[in-house]
Amino acid sequence: MAEVMRELLDRRQIEDLLVDYCRHLDRMELDALAALFTTDCRVTYGAEPRLAAVGREALARSLARMWRWRRTAHHLANVRVWLDSADTARAESCVHAWHERPDGRTATVYGRYLDSLRRTPEGWRIAERRMDMNGADANFHVPIPQAPRQPPPPGWQPPEGLDG
């Protein structure tokens, strides 16, 4: 029973950590956000080198680019946690991220975070994060890799009359 309780508590702490990332990012609390990562973290938001960081300090500097938006709202869904050992875990979560420019135009991206986590003396922390993109509206121009998806079966045709 104690092992089940430990696993439930670990999952809850990891889910809270992932939600805290969104909360701190939307509030632009970059030091608090960086503290959610291990000191040696590796973070990749796309192919553009300015979107990658190694270490907490580099991550905080990299995320300062988010000041270009007047407001943001990051929402997580479909969070899945795998506990690999007592001190390591992986997580996948879908993100719907809305952004508003200073001129009022908005940009939205739909993607997923792929995380490796490690228990540290500070608690669970993100050791590695990669973002893949499932889609974006026409106003979002960041080179984030497309999330993998199975191709349709050979010869598949969409049903007539759907989707306009």
C-alpha positions in Angstrom: 0.0 0.0 0.0 2.8 2.4 0.8 4.3 1.9 -2.7 0.9 2.8 -4.3 0.6 5.9 -2.2 4.2 6.9 -3.1 3.4 6.5 -6.8 0.2 8.5 -6.5 2.0 11.3 -4.7 4.9 11.3 -7.3 2.4 11.5 -10.2 0.6 14.4 -8.5 3.8 16.3 -7.8 4.9 15.8 -11.4 1.5 17.0 -12.7 1.7 20.1 -10.4 5.2 20.8 -11.7 4.0 20.8 -15.3 1.1 23.1 -14.5 3.4 25.4 -12.6 5.5 25.7 -15.7 2.5 27.2 -17.6 1.5 29.4 -14.7 5.0 30.9 -14.3 5.4 31.3 -18.0 2.1 33.2 -18.4 3.1 35.4 -15.4 6.7 35.8 -16.8 8.1 34.7 -13.5 11.3 33.4 -15.2 13.3 32.7 -12.2 10.5 30.6 -10.6 10.0 28.9 -14.0 13.7 28.0 -14.4 13.7 26.6 -10.8 11.3 23.9 -12.1 14.2 22.4 -14.1 17.3 20.6 -13.1 20.5 22.7 -13.0 21.8 20.8 -16.0 18.5 20.7 -17.9 18.3 20.4 -21.7 15.4 22.2 -23.4 14.5 22.3 -27.1 11.5 24.2 -28.5 12.5 23.7 -32.1 15.3 23.8 -34.7 16.1 27.4 -34.1 19.2 27.6 -31.8 17.8 30.5 -29.8 14.9 28.2 -28.8 17.2 25.7 -27.0 19.0 25.9 -23.7 21.3 23.9 -21.5 21.0 24.8 -17.8 18.7 26.9 -15.7 20.4 30.2 -16.3 20.4 29.7 -20.1 16.8 28.6 -20.0 15.8 31.8 -18.1 17.7 33.9 -20.7 16.1 32.0 -23.6 12.6 32.4 -22.3 13.1 36.2 -21.9 12.1 36.1 -25.6 8.5 35.7 -24.4 8.4 39.4 -23.3 7.6 40.0 -27.0 4.1 39.0 -26.3 1.7 41.2 -24.3 -0.1 38.3 -22.8 0.0 34.5 -23.1 -2.2 31.6 -21.9 -0.7 28.1 -21.8 -3.1 25.2 -21.1 -2.2 21.6 -20.5 -4.3 18.5 -21.3 -3.9 14.8 -21.7 -1.0 14.6 -19.2 0.5 11.2 -19.0 3.2 10.3 -16.5 5.4 7.2 -16.6 7.4 6.4 -13.4 10.5 4.7 -14.6 12.2 4.3 -11.2 12.0 5.8 -7.8 13.8 8.9 -9.0 13.1 9.2 -12.7 10.0 9.7 -14.8 8.8 10.7 -18.2 5.7 12.8 -19.1 3.9 13.8 -22.2 1.3 16.6 -22.2 -0.6 18.5 -24.8 -0.4 22.2 -24.8 -2.7 24.9 -26.3 -0.8 28.1 -26.1 -2.4 31.5 -27.0 -0.3 34.5 -27.5 -1.2 38.2 -27.9 1.2 40.7 -29.6 1.4 44.3 -28.5 -0.6 45.3 -31.5 -3.5 43.0 -30.4 -3.0 40.3 -33.0 -3.0 36.8 -31.6 -1.2 33.6 -32.4 -2.0 30.1 -31.2 0.0 26.9 -31.2 -1.1 23.4 -30.4 1.7 21.0 -29.4 3.0 18.6 -26.9 5.7 18.6 -24.3 7.9 15.5 -24.0 9.6 15.6 -20.7 12.2 13.5 -18.7 12.0 14.2 -15.0 14.3 13.6 -12.1 13.8 13.7 -8.3 16.3 16.1 -6.8 16.7 17.4 -3.2 14.3 20.2 -4.4 11.7 17.7 -5.5 10.7 16.6 -9.0 12.3 18.7 -11.7 12.3 18.6 -15.5 15.7 17.4 -16.7 14.8 17.4 -20.5 12.0 19.0 -22.4 11.3 18.8 -26.1 8.3 20.4 -27.8 6.6 19.1 -30.9 3.9 21.0 -32.8 0.6 19.5 -33.8 -0.6 22.7 -35.5 -0.7 26.5 -35.4 -2.8 29.3 -36.8 -1.4 31.4 -39.6 0.0 34.0 -37.2 2.5 31.7 -35.5 5.9 31.4 -37.2 8.3 29.4 -35.0 10.2 26.4 -36.5 9.0 23.8 -34.0 9.1 20.2 -35.4 5.8 18.6 -36.3 4.6 15.9 -33.9 4.7 12.4 -35.4 1.5 11.0 -36.7 0.6 7.7 -38.4 -0.2 8.1 -42.2 -3.7 7.1 -43.3 -4.1 3.5 -44.6 -3.4 2.9 -48.3 -6.3 4.0 -50.5 -8.1 5.8 -47.6 -10.4 8.6 -48.8 -12.2 11.1 -46.5 -16.0 10.7 -46.2 -17.9 13.0 -48.6 -19.6 16.0 -47.1 -17.4 16.3 -44.0 -15.3 19.4 -43.2 -16.8 21.7 -45.8 
